[in-house]
Amino acid sequence: MKNPEIFVVMVLYMCIVVGIGVYFYKKAQKSSENYFLGGRSLGPWVAAMSAEASDMSGWLLMGLPGVAYWCGLADALWTAIGLAIGTYVNWLIVAKRLRNYSQVAGNSITIPDFISNRFKEKKKVILAISALFILIFFTVYASSCFVTVGKLFNTLFGFDYHVTLIVGAIFVVAYTLIGGFLAESVSDFMQAIVMILALIVTIIVGVVNAGGFSAVTENSKNIEGFLSLNQIASPNTDGSFGAAGDYGFLTIISTMAWGLGYFGVPQVLLRFMAIRKPDEIKRSRIIATVWCVISLAAAVFIGIIGRTLLPNSEALNSASKAESIIIVISTSYLPLIVAGLIMAGILAATISSSDSYLLIASSSVSVNIYKGIIKKEKATDKQVMWLSRIVLLVIALIGVIIAWDENSVIFTLVSFAWAGFGATFGPIILFSLFWKRTTRTGAIAGMVSGAVVVFVWKLVFKQFLAPTMPVFGIYELLPAFIISCIAIVVGSLLTKKPDQEILDEFEKAKKGEVSVANQI
């Protein structure tokens, strides 16, 4: 086996992660609210750091540096800028209102619960639709995490990609089954620290071995379009580059639209709902934004440095292989024990995300569909918990199947799932929180249209129309988000205004009138 020292460090790290899960096992099993939302007990640091770690995942440490290494600054940097702005705005305008409203609206513990309770559904159509789309998009998300694990162990130790894919999935499932949301959030806090340290250490080592910042800059300038913000480099598999392509204004807006996704991703929104006290959100916002900006900038820069250090590496000669750039730099230029800690950071980032995805997806079936629709209030906590575990196993199996192609690109998988969540849930979350005239019909129209447009734009327009009409090549999140917003407004205005009970509840949430008893 290659790199046994790194393997030992990673195993020891994962033992710590499992220990966290075991520690919180007893509390997690007390009730479904504890298991799925941690009893609304997250402090500002844990809420902020776990939200970012569960969101960024191995995509931050592998996907984004890979994009920067492969085609230069523009695509990676505009994506990072959009995400940084989205992070700040989401914490600024959504976090406190959602924290209050989710309690006022039937003490909701999942996103589908909240949207359904917000409109006082009797026939649980919103509950079913939202649970279904969560299941679909989180399965794709989970597959991206499994791809990360497979690539990591294949590159580091020469292990078979498919074997490590399966082993990684089994570990994630076992960990998620043990500790639930609270264990996941606490371990995510620890892993957020490891992730940012891994990025910073890799940058320092990379710059030193590349000959300094000036050497990195000069090398990058020699590649046409590599450092441009309105052009994109055109790499070949032999390390050479063709003529740079255009990266116009429409593409920039499209790429920055990644930031819109934050309004709809359940793993972040759930942290808002789980915060201990609404008045601690400001501190969380500062922590989350600073972490996000530093991490995104570091990830992009690692890809740029990599082109100077490893310009013609066969291990990085495709868009898929380029996502291993941080692994190659760490194992080539760092002491093996230190490299092991960085690799543990990548694994930690992947696990911190995949357990979130699996937990939320399984809850969409067990809590929202089984308890909310099939059995309604007759389902016991024990039944909900057991069904959740079964569904979790099924989702993991499907995720492994999707990830089976070892040429899968993490960035591509994540971008599709991100667009799905952003367009399906982002607009309706915003309208539910800030426009009291929003109706149930508008909500359904917005969610369905957003999700459908993501699929059609990605699988039809981009494939068949974009080659001749570039406007159809933009990121599917942007048009889907806009169409979803239009559908919500039109659907709401064409139907009668909400009942007075719904309007009163809206005002109550707006004022933050949450009882002291509920906050404890």
N, C-alpha and C positions, 0 to 999 in steps of 0.2 A: 504493500500500500504506500502511495506517495504521501509525504507530509504527515507522518504519524503524530508529531507534536501538535500540529493544528487540530487534528482530529480529537486529541485528548482534551485540549482547551475547550473546544466546542461542546464536547460531551459534558464536561464539568459545568459549563454555563447553562446547558439545558437542564441539568439536575437542579440548579437553582430555580429555574422557571417552573419546573414541576413542583418543587417545594412550595412555591407561592400558591399554586393551585391546591395542593393538599391542605395548606394552612387555612385557606378560605372555604374548604369543602363544607364544613359543618354549617357555616352561615349561609352558603349558597343554597343548601337543601331545605332551608326553613320554609320557603315559599317561592312561588313563581316570580313574584315581584323582586325578591332578593336575587334569584337566579338570573333574571333577565335585565334588571335595572339597578342591582346593588343596593336596594332600599333607599335610593336618592341620598347617598351619603358621601359623594365625591367632594373632596376639598379642591381648592382652586388649582394647585399644582398638578394633582393627579388628573383632574378633569381636562386641563389644557394639554398636558403632555401626552396623555393617553389618546385624546382625540386626534392629535397630529400623528402619533405613531401608528395608530390603527388605520389612519387614512393613507399615509405615505407608503408604508410597507416596503417590500423589496424593490418596488418600482422606483423609489427615491434613490436607493443605493446601486441599482443595476440598470433599470430602464432609462432614467433621465441621463446619467453619464454616458450610456450607450448611444443615445441620440446625439449628444454633443460630440462624441468621438467620431461618429459615423458621418454626420453631415454638417457639423459646425455649430456656430453660436445661435443663429436665428431661431430655429425651431425649438431648441431647448430653452433659450432665454425668454422668448415671448410666452411660452407655456408657463415657465416659472413665475414671470411677472403676473400673469393672470391668476395663478394659484395664490400668490401672496396677497393680492388685492382681495380675492374672494375670501380668503381666510379671515382677514381683518373685518371686512364688511359683514360677514356671516356672524362673527362674534359680537359685532357692534349692534346690529339691528334685530337679529333673530334669537340669540341665546336667551336673554332675559324673558322676552315675551313668550317663547316656547316653554321655558321652565315653568312659568306661571300658568299658562293656558293648559298645559298638559295635566296639571293637577286639577284645575277648575273643571276641565272636560272629562269628568269621570275618573280622575286619577289614572290617566292612560299610561301604560308601560311600554308600548311599542308605537311606531310611527303610524301603521294602519289603524291602531286603536284610536290614536289622537284625531286623525282625519275623520274617521267614522263618528266618533263621539262629538266632534266639533259641529257636525251637521245633524246630530240627534237621529241617526239612521234607525229605522225599524227593520226595513229590508236591507241587509248588510251588503249592498252592492259595492260600495267603496271599500269596505273591509276585504272583500274577496278579490277585487281588482288589484288593490295595492299589495296584498299578500302574494298574489300570483307574480307580479312584476318584481317584487323583492326576491322571490325564489329564483326567477330566471336570471336576473342580473347578478345576484350574489353567487350563483353557481359559476358564472363566467369569471367573476372576481376571484373566487377560490381557486379556479383552475390556473389563474395567473400566478398565484402564490406557489402552487405545486410546481409550476414550470421553474420558478426561481430556485426552489429546493433541488430539483433535478439538475439544473445547470450548475448550481453551486457545488454539489458533491461530485458531479462528473468532471468539472474543471479542476477541482482541488485534489481529488483522490483517485480519479480515474474509474470511479464506480460507474456501473451501468446506469444510464439516465432513467430508465424505466423502473429499475429496482429502487433507486433512491426516491423516485416520485411516489411510489407506493408506501415506502417506509415513512417518508415525510408526512404523507396524508394520514397514516395511522397514528403517528405521534400527535399531530394537531387535533385529531378527533378525540384521542384519549385525554389530552390536556383540557380541551373545551368541556368535555363531559364532567370532569372533576370539579372545576372551580367556578364556572359561570362568569357573569359579567364583572363581579368585583375582583376576582382573581385576574381576569383578563385586563382590567383597567390598571391595577397595581403593577402587574408585570409590564404592561405597555409603558407606564411611567418610567420604569427602570430601563426598558429597551429604547425609549426616546433619548435617554442620556447616552446610552451606548452607541446609538446611531449617529448622533451629532459628533461624538468623539471620534468615531471611525472615519467620518468624512474629513474632519479637521486634520487628523493624523495622516491620512492618505494624501491630502493636499501638501502638507509640509514635506513629507518624504518625496513626493513627486516633483515638487519645485526644486528641491535641493539636488536631486539626481538628474534633473533636466538642465541644470546649469543656471537656475534662477528665473525670475519672472521675465526678464528681458529675452532670455533664450526661448522661452515658451511663446512670447509675443512675436518674436522675429520668425520663428518657424511657422506659426499660424498665419502670419501675413503672406507667406510664400504660397499658401494654398488658396486658390481663387475662390472667393466667397465664404471662406471658413470663418472669418471674424465679422462678416457683414451682418447687419440687421435687416437688410432688404434683399439679400441674396442667400442661396443655399448651396453648399458644396455638393459636388457629384462624384462620390468615391467609386473606385473600381476594386475588385477583389485582390488585385496585385499591389495595392497600396498607392497607386497613382490616382490622379483626379482628372475628370473631364471639365468642360466649361461649366461655370456656376449657373444655376437656375435662378429665375426670379422668385422673390418672396415679397409679393406686393401687399398693398394696404388691406385688401380683403382677406388675404391669408393671415396677416397679423391679427386682425380683429377676430378671425375664426379661431386662431390659436389661443388668444387671450380669453376666449370664451370658456376655456377650461375652468376659469374662476366661477362661472355660473353653476358649475356642478356642486359646489359646496352647499348650496341652499337645499339640495335634495339627497345628500348621501346619509343614509340612516346611521352609520357608525359614528358620525360627528354629531348629528342631531340628538342621538340618544345620550351623548355626554352632556348636552345642554339640559336635557330632561332630568339627568341624574345628579346635577350639581346640588350640593348640600344647602346652600343659601343663595338666593338670587343676588344679594348685594356683594357676593364674592366674584361675580362674573367679570367685572372690570379688570381685576388682577389676572384672571384666567386669560382674558383677551390679550393683554400685554405679553404674557408668557408665551401663548400660542403663536402670536404674530412674530415675535423675535426668533423663536425656534424655527419657524417656517422659513423666514427670510434667510437666516444663516444656512440652514440645511439645503435649501433649493440652490442658493448661490454656490455653495461648496460642491454640490452634485454636478452642476453644469461645468464648473471649473475643472473638476477631475477629468471629465471627458476631453476638455481642451488640452490639459497637461498630457493626457495619454497619447495624443497625436505626436507630441514631441518625443516622449519616451519610447513609444512602441509604434513607429509609423508604418511598418510593413509586417506586423506579426500575423502569422497564419492562424493563430488562435483568435484573431479579431477581424477576420476578413469578410464578414457579412454583417448585416444589420442585427441578426440574431446573436451572433458570436460577440459582437461589439458590446453587448450588455454585460459581458464578463470583465470589462476593463478594470474595475476596482479590485477584482480578485487577482488579476494578473499583476497589477502594480504592487499590491500588498505582498503577495508571495514572492515577487522578484526582488523587492528592495527593502523589506522589513525583516527583523528577526522573526523566526517562525512562531514564537509564543505571542508576540505582538500581533502578527498577522492572524493568528488564531483568534484573538479577541475581536479583530475587525470582522473576520468571517462569522464569528458568533453574533456580531451586530447585524450582519445581513440576514442570518438565520432568525435572529430575534425579531427583526423587522417583518419578516415574512410571517412568522407565527403570530405576532401581535395583530396582524391584519386578518389572516385566515381564520383565527379563532373568532374574531368579531363577525366576519362574514358568515361563518357557519352558525354561530349563535343566533344572529338576527334572522337569517334565512329559516332556520328551524323553528324559531318563535313565530314566524309569519304563518306557518302551518298549524302548529300546536295551539298557540294562543288565539290567533286571529280567525283561522278557518274552523278548527275543531271546537274550541271553546266558544268562540264568538258567533259561529254560524250553525255548526252541526249539532253540538250538544248545548249550546248557549250557556246558561248559568249552571247546568247540571254537571258539567265536567269538574272533577276534583283536581286539586293541585298535583296530586300523584299521577293521575292520568296524563295531565298536560306535560309533566316532566318526562314521563316515559315516551310519549309520542315524540316529543322534541328530540330525544336521543335517537330514536329510530330514523326520523327525518334527516337528522344531522349525518347519519351514516350514508343514507341514500344520496344526499347532496355531495358528500365527499367522493363517493364512487363516480358520480356523473362528472364532477370536476376533474378527476383523474383521467377519465376518458377524453375529455376536451383537451387536456394538457399532454396527451400521449405523444403527439408530434414533437420531437425534440428540436425542431426548427421553429417552434412557436416563438413569437416576439412578445415579450412581456408588455411592452409599451402599447402594442396594438390591442391586446386583450383588455388591458386596463382602460384604454381610451373608449372602447365600446361600452363597457359596463358603466363607466363614469358618465358618459353621455346619456345612457339609459336612466340612471338615477336622477341626474340633473334635470332632464326634460320631463320625466314622469312625476317627480315629487317636488322639485324646486319651485315651480310656479304656484302650485296649490298650497305649499307651505307658506309662501309669502302672502298670497291672497287671503288665506285663512287667518293669518295673524294680523293683517293690516287693512283688509277691506271687508267690513261687516256685511256688505250687500252680496257677498259671494254666496251662491246657493249650492245645494247638493248636485243639481243638474250640471252647473258650471264646473264643479269639482270633477265629476265623472268625465265630462267632455274634455277637460284639460289634461287629465291623467292619461286617458286612452289616446288622445291625439298626439301627445308628447311622445309616448312610447312607440306608437305606430310610425311616426315620422322618423325616429331614430333608426328603426329597422329598415324602412323603405329607402331612406337617404343613404344609409351605409351599404345595403346589399343590392340596391337597384341603381339609384342615381349616380353614386360614386363609380360603380362598376361599368355602367353602360353609357352614361351621359357626360361624365367629367372629362373623358379624353377629348371631346369636341367642344364642350361648354364648361370652361374652368370654374364657373360659379358653383357648379354642383360638386366640386371637389373640396368645398369648405367642410370644416369639422361639423358633424351632424348635430352636435349639441346646440349650436347657435340657431339654426332654423327650427329645430324641434322645440326649443325653449320659447321662441317667439310665437310659434303657432299654438303652443299650449296656453300661453297667456291670452292670446286672442280668443281661443275657445272658451276659456274660463269667463272672460268678460261677456262675450256674446251669449253663452249659455245661461249666465246669471241674469242678464238684463232681459232675456226672453221669458224668464220664469218669475213667478211672484216672489216678493221679498221674503227673507227668512222669518220664521215665527218669532214672537217677542221674546220667548225663552232663550232662543239662540242669540238674539241681539243683546239681551241683558248679560248673558254669560260672556259675550265678547267684551263688553264694557268692564265687566268685573276683572277679566284677565288683563285688560289694558291698564287698569289701575293697580294691578298687582295685589288684589285682595285675596291673598292666600292665608288661610287661618294659621295661627301659630302652631296649633296642634299638628297640622299637616307638614309643617316645616321641620318638626323634630323627628 
